[in-house]
Amino acid sequence: MAFKVTESAGPCGATISGLDLSKPLSEEVISQLRKAWLKYKVIAFPEQSLTNTDLENFTLYFGDYGDDPYFEAIEGHDHIAAICRDANEASPIFAQVWHTDWSFQKLPPAATCLYGITVPPVGGDTLFINQQKALDEMPDDLRARIDGKLAIHSARGGYAPDGAYGEREKNSDRSMKIIYSEQAYATQTHAFIRRHPETGDEMLYGALGYIIGVQDMSQKQGHQLLVDLYEWQTQKQFQYAQKWSSNMLLMWDNRSVLHSASGGYQGYDRLLHRTTIADRIYS
Ligand SMILES: [Fe+2]
């Protein structure tokens, strides 16, 4: 192998060293990285030195750009969003909720890439949940309640005019450029239990939040099921906390993990650049 993989002590995650991602990567290396990404679900590349163009090139090794509907792109780079927070910002931490990116889309992004530019010395871990492990270890009675059922996903809780990042933030000091929209009220169903399109393994998909209900269940019954599922899947034994360092690139598989931002860095600026990689229909 052309690089070194160090597995984390947690239920997912690995660190990859021995590659300079600002240089072109061979087909062989890209194929090996894809295997590591599928296996470990979250892969970190510390000590890189990437321009925005380098980040774009890396993203495109693994697929097309995803469709990012609610973020304003940075100037000159239509597919890079700035995940940022000012040192003294008072608005709630962005995306501090378990989710998988854009799961309300018909074909959500396969991967998200985040590159750390300004990284606080404390806090700000990105937290992950291994959705394969959460399903593997699920009690039979809970599994029976979600088996064959469809979850209803929507962006409305975050990105509709009355969502968390909607009109109520009109006078907030949020530094991130978020675009709320009526289109966030749309819904999209996905099975609770899905076969991963590349590995064929069964895993959970999504969580309460972007999931707002259960197809063919009353709102009350559906909500109870979503709460019970949430309580199971968010247990500590399924979680992995990714620590950040400046110049680290992180890439995760949205089809097999949940993630959440975390705080703990008030008083420090933070800036990461983000891209998504579109999934495709596998035959
Ligand atoms: Fe996210």
Residues whose N, C-alpha, C, O or C-beta is under 5 A from the ligand:
A	BS01	LIG	A95 D101
